[in-house]
Structure formats: C-alpha cells, structure tokens
Amino acid sequence: MVDQPEVFWHFTATGWTAIGSIVSALSIVALSFFNFFYLRVARQQADAAKQTLGLLHEQLVMSERPFVAIHSKYDQDIDTVIVHAVSQGSGPALDVDANLIFEPGAQSSHAAYGVGCLAVEERFRFLIGQESSKLASVTLRYRSISGRRWRTTVQLLGGLPVLTKVTADTDGLTSMERAFGQTNSSLTHEDSKHSS
C-alpha cells in the first residue's frame, strides 16, 4: 500500500519547497533592483558633492585672487610720468614679473623686472625716468596663494594706461586647474582716467 504524502494547505512538502525557492529567487531579484537604484542615487549624490566641492574650490580661489594694475601720473617736479605696478586684488600677488616694451626711438626696446611679491594695495615703482613717456605696453605675470597664474597686459599711450586686460595665464596649468575653467577667466576694461 502506498503512503499518501502529508499535505498542508493543499501542498505537499515538495510543493512548499518549490514555493520557498520561488520566493527566495524573487527576493534576490527585488534586492538586485533595489541595489541598482540605490547605487544610481548614490552616484548622483557623489556627482553633486563633487560639483559642489569644485564650486567651493573656485570660490576660495577667487576670494584671494590677486590683480596687479598699472597706474601712472605726470609729476611736474621731475617733469616725467611715474609708472607703478599696484596690487589691487583681494589677495597678494606672488612672484610678480614685469616685461616693459617701449615705442621705437626709445633708448631701449624693452626692460624686464623681477618685482617679487606685492601685498594688497602695495606699489612698485618702475625706475625708467624720461623713457616712461615712450612706454608702449607692460605685461605682468604673477600667481595667487593657490598657485593659479595670472597675466595683466596694459597698453599705454604717452606712458598713460589706455587698455588693461587680465587673463588666467595658461602656461604651466595642471589638468585639474584647467578642469576648473581657468582658461575661460578674463576681464577687460578700458581706463580713460589715469589714477595715481
């Protein structure tokens, strides 16, 4: 005589084992979908955090950004134009180098100065005497505390500034600095007044 298998809620032990296997498989599939969507959200949050960190870095860099301008004025006592490099940014200008180009007919065609560091509002006077009225352009290269390099190019007429252009100096930038958009930073303004 054949023994009848035990039945519980109309299923045998084999049936309950099959149901348990199906439920386990479905729970693994559901857990896989949950993990996929969780990882996707985590990736989006990581990307957002990375972008926020980049913006904070850029704000920090710009908060201590140097700006070196050329100021000149006519001095009646010595009958010449006095030319200064003036640090006007929100941070000091480090490793300032100046390249001066003179108009044709001047005693020299160019002069180079290793200015050094300029604190905010500090001035450096170029000792060029009567040649200052023949100064055609000045290029200043400097860096900020963060290491970002900047260049100010000033066109002069009769020793007085007429056009100033400030750009990020792309020489020697790392790929990370380029990623923060330094090559896109530029400012141009025309200076019709001559401040001292």
C-alpha positions in Angstrom: 0.0 0.0 0.0 1.3 3.4 -0.9 1.5 6.0 1.8 -0.1 9.3 1.0 2.3 12.3 1.4 1.5 14.7 4.1 -0.5 17.7 2.8 -0.6 21.2 4.4 -2.9 23.8 2.9 -3.2 21.6 -0.2 0.5 21.4 -0.8 3.0 18.7 -0.1 6.4 19.2 1.3 7.8 19.3 -2.2 5.3 21.9 -3.2 6.2 24.1 -0.2 9.9 23.7 -1.0 9.2 24.9 -4.6 7.3 27.8 -3.3 10.1 28.7 -0.9 12.6 28.6 -3.8 10.5 30.8 -5.9 10.0 33.4 -3.1 13.8 33.3 -2.5 14.5 33.9 -6.2 12.0 36.8 -6.3 13.5 38.3 -3.2 17.0 38.2 -4.8 15.7 39.8 -7.9 13.9 42.5 -5.9 17.1 43.1 -3.8 19.1 43.4 -7.0 16.7 46.1 -8.4 16.8 47.9 -5.0 20.7 47.8 -5.0 20.8 49.0 -8.6 18.6 52.1 -7.9 20.3 52.7 -4.6 23.7 52.8 -6.3 22.3 55.1 -9.0 21.1 57.5 -6.4 24.4 57.3 -4.5 26.3 58.0 -7.8 24.1 61.1 -8.4 24.8 62.3 -4.9 28.5 61.7 -5.3 28.5 63.7 -8.6 26.5 66.5 -6.9 29.0 66.6 -4.0 31.9 66.7 -6.4 30.4 69.6 -8.3 29.7 71.4 -5.0 33.3 70.8 -4.0 34.5 72.3 -7.3 32.4 75.4 -6.8 33.7 75.8 -3.3 37.2 75.5 -4.5 36.6 78.1 -7.2 35.0 80.5 -4.7 38.1 80.1 -2.4 40.5 80.7 -5.3 38.6 83.8 -6.4 38.2 85.1 -2.8 42.0 85.6 -2.6 42.6 86.4 -6.3 45.3 89.0 -7.0 45.0 91.8 -9.5 48.0 93.9 -10.4 47.3 97.1 -12.4 49.5 99.8 -13.9 49.0 103.3 -12.6 50.8 106.3 -13.8 50.7 110.1 -13.3 52.6 113.0 -14.5 54.9 114.6 -11.9 55.6 118.3 -12.6 58.5 118.4 -10.1 60.6 116.0 -12.1 58.9 116.6 -15.5 58.2 112.9 -16.2 55.5 110.2 -15.9 55.8 108.0 -12.9 54.7 104.4 -13.5 53.7 102.0 -10.7 52.5 98.4 -10.5 49.8 98.3 -7.9 48.3 95.2 -6.2 44.5 95.8 -6.2 43.1 92.3 -5.8 41.6 90.6 -2.8 44.9 88.7 -2.1 48.6 89.2 -2.5 50.3 88.8 -5.9 53.3 86.4 -5.7 56.3 86.1 -8.0 55.4 89.2 -10.0 57.5 89.7 -13.1 57.1 92.6 -15.5 58.1 93.0 -19.1 58.1 96.6 -20.4 58.0 97.3 -24.2 58.9 100.8 -25.4 58.0 102.7 -28.6 60.5 102.8 -31.4 63.1 105.6 -30.8 63.4 104.9 -27.1 66.9 104.2 -25.7 66.0 100.5 -25.2 63.3 98.4 -26.8 62.3 96.5 -23.6 63.1 96.1 -19.9 62.4 93.2 -17.5 61.8 93.5 -13.8 61.6 90.8 -11.1 59.2 92.6 -8.8 58.7 89.8 -6.3 55.6 89.8 -4.1 53.1 92.6 -3.7 50.7 92.7 -0.7 47.2 94.1 -1.3 47.5 97.9 -2.0 51.3 97.7 -2.3 53.1 99.6 -5.1 56.2 99.0 -7.1 57.7 102.0 -9.0 59.4 101.3 -12.3 62.6 103.3 -12.5 62.6 104.2 -16.2 62.9 108.0 -15.9 62.2 110.0 -19.1 61.6 106.8 -21.0 58.2 106.4 -19.3 56.6 108.7 -21.9 57.7 106.2 -24.5 56.3 103.1 -22.7 54.0 101.2 -25.1 53.0 98.1 -23.1 53.5 96.3 -19.9 52.9 92.6 -19.3 52.8 91.5 -15.7 52.8 87.8 -14.7 52.0 86.7 -11.2 50.4 84.0 -9.2 47.9 83.7 -6.3 48.3 81.9 -3.0 46.6 78.9 -4.5 49.2 78.7 -7.3 46.9 79.9 -10.1 48.8 82.1 -12.6 47.5 85.4 -13.9 48.6 87.9 -16.5 47.8 91.6 -16.8 48.5 93.2 -20.2 48.4 97.0 -20.3 48.6 99.2 -23.4 49.9 102.7 -22.8 49.9 105.9 -24.8 52.5 108.5 -23.7 53.1 106.5 -20.6 49.5 106.5 -19.5 47.3 103.3 -19.5 44.6 103.2 -22.1 43.6 99.5 -22.1 44.0 96.8 -19.5 43.4 93.1 -20.0 43.6 90.4 -17.2 43.6 86.7 -18.1 44.4 83.4 -16.5 47.9 82.6 -17.5 47.6 79.1 -19.1 51.4 78.4 -19.1 52.1 75.6 -16.7 48.5 74.9 -15.6 47.7 71.4 -14.4 44.9 69.4 -15.9 42.9 69.9 -12.7 43.3 73.7 -12.9 42.1 73.6 -16.5 39.1 71.5 -15.4 38.1 74.3 -13.0 37.8 76.6 -16.1 40.8 78.8 -15.6 41.4 79.3 -19.3 37.9 80.9 -19.5 38.6 83.6 -16.9 39.2 87.0 -18.4 38.4 90.7 -17.7 38.9 93.6 -20.0 38.2 97.2 -19.3 39.3 100.5 -20.8 40.8 103.0 -18.5 40.1 106.5 -19.7 41.1 108.1 -16.4 44.7 108.0 -15.1 44.8 107.3 -11.4 47.8 107.8 -9.2 
